[in-house]
Amino acid sequence: MNETFAIPHIHPAAKKLALGWIWLGVYSLVAAGFLAVLLAFSRTPVLQELMPTNDFFKVALVVHVDLSVLIWFLACSGILWTIFGVHRSSLWSKAAFMLAVAGTVLLSISPFLGTAKPLMNNYIPVLLQPWFFFGLIIVTAGLVVQALGFISSKLPVIKEPNGTDALHFALYLSAIGALVAVVCVAVSYINIPDTISGKFYYDLLFWGGGHVHQFVNTVLLLVAWTMLASACGNDLRLSPKLSLLLFTLVVVPLLWLPSLYSYDIESSEHIVGFTDLMRKGGLASIPIGLLVFFSTFRFPALNEQQKPLRAALISSITLFGAGGILGFMIQGSNTVIPAHYHGSIVGVTMAFMGVVFMLLPHLDRPVTRPKLAYWMPWLYGGGQLTHITALAWTGGYGVKRKTSGDAQDLDNLQEVVGMAIMGFGSLVAVIGGVLFLVIVISALLKRPQT
């Protein structure tokens, strides 16, 4: 069995919008990558002495996380929902894109528009600054409009689906999940007691919605893996009908949401319940993940355009798997935690990067440097794997997360060496990230042949 999970015919209006979403994603990575270099330097022995104060580290970390996770993932969702959902010029889709761009600009410049106190809360760290929240609200509006537009564009095909229909069905689930995540944030906002403020307030505000969005990201990741594996000619041994069931299985754990919200927002039952939901519910992604993993050993000879896609697929699977394993090794608030979520998040990012490589030729912007595109996933993935391994190693010695400079308390040689290796891995990953940007921007700037 070798079903084709291919992209659909792309309407000209969808091509233009998809290119816009790619440009937004490129911007988010450029800005986040620049901040990532500064963040890595601020935790690297010797170099950390040259960096600004700890306040700079925290402000930069907030903006870095929001750009590299929130905006990049929003852009990637926009790309896929546009490709599979825009069948004509749509005011909804244009409005969603413009809202996303406007909100991203506000988030990016908010630190320069007045005093910005950073809070290192989970999922969406914030700056206590009005323009930051205006930007966040506008970005959320763009996400809601885009998801609603996709859901209303076409009902999924359930009876006798082909591979493309199965991908559309999975993306339909992801759009519904994104809306549920926004609703969870709204419900949390209504139910947080007035006596709670500061970091804990924003932890509670984004806790439920943030966990739900991880299921959305997982669905999008599995869609990306399936598309990349199919584009490489891998034998997935997965029928479209079975894939409908397996994609549905990934989001079934969200049926427990009403039960979790029956507890007080600040209660341990609510907080720990969401952690358990993600840890145990995330196991539902294993069946498709395993099918894709084993398919990487069953592929025909690859051409120059396919080799980067397979490299991205293997790098993504490795990083996501490493991040998942590290998640079960977390004990206390140390650098094992960022090792876990960097592995998982970058695994998703790597898959989306591969999808961008795959889609560019269909958007009349073919990749002009396939050899560089082939090496890019190995550099980016290898650097990130080194980065998270070093973080996990130092976390085992008790090095705290979300600290920099002298606040890290690097008391022994193992901790110093570990953080130095972390800095080296970050540098290699940055080189790979820059390669991605060079390749994609070169393709985007190339005029299509007429």
N, C-alpha and C positions, 0 to 999 in steps of 0.2 A: 504494500500500500504506500503510495507516494502522492498524497493529495497536494494540490497547489493552493497555498494561502497567499494569494496575490492581492495587490492593491487594485481598486476599481479604476475605470476610466475617469480621468480627472477633468472636470469642467474648467474652461479658461478662467472663469472668475475664481474658482478654487485654487488654481495655480498661483494667481496673483496674491491671494490672501495667505496661502501656505508660505510663499516666499517672505511675506511680511512677518509671519510668526517666526520663521527661521532667523530673520534679521534681529527680532526681539530677543530670541534665545542667544544669538551671538553677542549682542550687547551685554546681556546678563552675565555671560561667561567671561567676557573681557573685563568688566568691572569687578566681578567676584574674584577672578584670577589675580588681578593686581592686588587686591586686598589679601588674598591667600598668601602671596609671597611675603607681604609685610607681617602677616600673622605667624607664618613659619619662622621668619627671621627673629621675631620677638620671643620665640621659645627655643631658639638654637643657641647653645653656648657661644660666647664671644660676640656673635652678631647681635644678641639681645641688648648688649650695652649701647649699641648705636641707635636703638629704636626709641620713639617717644614714650610718654608715660603710660601707666596701666589703663587710664581712662581712654586713651587712643585705642589700645588693644580691644577694649570692650565695645566701643562704638564701631570700630572696623569689623569686629566679629559679628555684631548684629546685622550690619548691612551685607556682609559677605554671605551669611547664612540665608538671609531673605532673598538675595539675588540668585545664589547658586542652587537653592532648593525651590523656594516659592515661585520665583519668576521663571526660572529655567524649566521647571516642571509644568508650569502654566503654559509656557510657549510650546512645549512638546505636546501637551494635550491639545492645544489649539491647532498644531500641525495635523495631527491624526484626525481630530474631529472635522477639520476642514476638508481633508482629502476624502474622507468617507461620507461626509454629510452635506457639503455645499454643492448643489446641483444647478445653481444659477446665481446671478448677482443678488446678494441678500443684504438688506439693511441691518438685520440682526447681526450677521457675521462681521460686517464692517464696524458696527457700533462696539461689539465685543473687543475687536482688535484695538480700536482707538482708545477705549477705556483702559485696556491693559497697558498700552504705551504711556498714556497720561499718568496712570498710577505708578508705573515703574520709574518714570522721570522724577515724580515727587518723592518716592522712597529713596532714590539715589542722591538727591540734592538736599534732603531734609536735614542732614547734619550741619549744613552750611547756612540754614535759614533761622538759626537761633540756638540757644542752649539745648543740648540733647543729652538727657540722662539715660544711659543704657541699662536695660534690664535683661539678665541672662536667663529668661524663662524658657521653658521647653517649646518646641515646635516652631513658633513664630516669635523669636526674640524681638523686643520692641525698643524704640527710643521714645522717651516721654517728651514728645514734641508734637504740636498739633499737625504740622505738615506731614509728618510720618504717618499719622493715623488717617489723614485725608487720603494719602496715597494708597494705604492699605485697603480702605473702604472702596476706592475706585477700582483697584485691581480685583477685589472680590466681586464687584459688580460686573466686571468684564468676564470673570469666570462663570458667574451665574448666567449671564446673557448667552455666552458661547455654549454652555451645557444645555440650556433650554432650547436654543436654536438647533443643536444637533438632535436632541430627542424628538423635536417636532418635525424634523426634515423627512424622516422615513422610518417606518416601523421595521424592526428586525425580522428577517425571514427565519422562521423556525421549522416549517415543514419543507423537507427536502432541500436543505441549505447546501451551498457549495462552500469552499474554503473562504472566499471573500465575504460571504454572508456571515460566516462564523466570526470573522474578525469584526465585522460591523456590530454583531450582537454583543461581543465582548466590550467594544467601545461604548455601546449603549449602556451597559452595566456600569462602566467607569463614569459616564456622565451623570447617571442617577446617583452613584456613590459620592461624586463631588458635591452635588446639591444636598445630599444628606449630611455631609461634613459641615457645610455652611449652616444648615439648620441646627446641627449640634452646637455650634458656636453660639448661635442665637439663643438656644435653650439654656446653655450654660450662663450666658450673660444675664438672662432674666432671673436665674435661680441662685446666683452667687450672693451670699449675705452682704449687707452693707458694711459690716464690721471688718471685712477682708479687703486688704489693699496691697500695693507693692508687687513684688515678684510673684508671690503666691496667688494673687488675684489673676495675673495673666497666665500663670501655669494652669489654673482651673479653667480660665476662659477658653484656652486652646487645647485642653487635654483631650476631651472627647472628639472634637472635630479633627484634631491632629492624628489621633489613632485611626479614625475612619479613613482619613486621606491616605494612610499607608496601604490600606486595602485597594484604594483607587490606583495608587502607584504600582502596586503588585499586578493588578490586571493589565495596566499599560505596559509594564515590563514583560509580561507573558505574551502580550500581543506583539511587542517588538521582537522578542526572541523567536516567536513563530514565523513572523515575516522574514527575519534574517535567515533562519534555517531553511525556509522554503526558497528564498532567493538564491541560496547556495546550492540548491538541489538536494538537500539532505532528505533522507527517507525518514519522515517523522513517525510513520505508522500510526497516524491519528486521523480518524475520519471526521468530517465536519460535524456530524450529529454527536459524536462522542465529545468533541471539543466544546459544543454548546453546554453539555452537562458539566464538563470539567471547569469551564470558565464560571459557570453559575456556582459551583462548589466553592470557589474562591471568596465569593461575597456572602455566602450563606451565614457565616458567623455574625454578620451585621444584624441578623434577626434578634440578637441578644441585646441590642441597644435599649429598647424600652425597659428591660429589666435593670440595666446599669443606671439609667436615669431615674429609676424609682427610688434610688438612694439619694441622700443629701449630697450636693455637689462636692462639699469639702470632706466627705466621709472616706474612710479607708476602703470601704466596700466599692465605692465609685472609682476611686483612684487606682487601687490594685486590680479591680475588675477589668479596667481597660488594658492594663499591662498584660494580664492573663489572656484577654481576648486577642491581643496582637501576637503574643508568643504562641498560643495554642491554635488560634484561628489561622495564623499564617501558614501552618502546616498544610492547609488545604491547597496551597500552590504547588506542593511537591509533585503531584502526578504529571501536570504539564511540564514542569521543570525537568523531571526525569526523562520524559519523552524527548524533549529538546536536547538535553545533555547527551543521551545515548545516540541521538541522530547525528551528533558531531563526529561520530566514528563511521557514519554511513553517508558518504558524499562522493560525487564524481569529481573528476579533475576540474579545478577551478580556473577561470580566466582572470585577467588582471582586475576586472571590475568586481569580481566576487571575493577575491582574497582579502580585501579590507573588511568586508562584511563578516567573513568567518572569524577574522582576528578580533573584531569587535564583539562578536557573539561569545567566543571563548573567554575573552577578558572579562566580559560582563558576568558570565556564569561564575567564574572563579571569584571575583570580588564579592558578588552578592552572596555566594555560598560561605565565604570566609566571614562576612559580616554577620550572617545568620548564626554561625557557630559561635562567634564571639559574644553574641547576644545572650547565649546560655551560660557564659562565663563571667557575667557581670556580678561583682560583689563589692558594694560600696561605691562612693562617688570618686572615681579615679579615671585615668585615661583609657581604660578598657571601654568605657561608654562611648567616647568619640571614635575609638577604633571600630566599634560595632556599627555605629550609624554612618561613618564614612565609608566602610565597606559596602553596606547595603545601598546607601544613597548613590555612591559613585558607580556601583554595579548597574543601577537603573540609568544613571547618566551615560555610561558607556554604551548601553543598549540603544538609547536615544541617538547618540552620536552615530552609531552604525546605521540607524534608520534614516538619518539625515543624508549620509553617504548614499544610501539606497534610493532615496526619493529624488535627489537632485537631478539625475538624468531624466526622470519623468516630469520634472518642472522646467525642462529645457535649459538646465544648468549643469551639464555633466562634470564630474570630477576630472580635472585636467592633470592631476598629479597622483596617479594610482599607486606608485611605489611609496611615496610619502604617506598616502592614506593607509597603506598596509602596515607601515612601521608605527604609525601614530597610536593604535590601540595597545601595542606591546609596550611602548614607552609610558603612555599614560597609565595603563593598567599595572605595569610592573612597578612604576613609581608609587602608585597608590597602595599596592600590596606591601611594599617596603614600609611605607608611611604607617599603615594600620598595624603591621606586625611590630614595629618599634613602639607605637603607642600602647599596644597590648602588653608588650614586655615591660615598659616602664610603669604601666598601671599595676602590674604584679608586684612592683616595689613600692606602691602606694603614692605615686605622683598624682596630684590632684588635677582634675579637669578644669577648663575655663580659667587657667592662670597663665601668667607669663613672667619672664624675667626672674628676679629673685624670689617672687612669690611661689615659684615651683618647688623650692627647697630641694634642689638636687644635691643629696648628701653623700652619694657614693659614686664610684666609677661606673657601675652598671647603669645608673640612672643618667649620668652625663653622656655615656656612649649611646644609650638608647635614644635620647633626645637628639643627639647629633645625627644618628642614622635616620631619625624621623625627618630632620631638616633636609638630608640628602634625598630621601624618597620624595619629599614634597617638591624639591627642585626638579627631579626627573619627571615627575607628574606634570609640573608646570610646562616643561619643554614639550611634553606630549600634548598638553592642552593648547599651547601656542601653535603647534603643528596643525591641530584640528581647525583652529581659527584661520590660519593661513590658507589651508586647503579649501575651507568652505567659503571664505570671503573671496578668494580667487575665482571660485566657481560662480558665486553670486554676481560678481562684477563683470563676468564674461557675457557679452551680448549673445543672445540666442541666434542661431543660424536661421535665415529665412529662405 
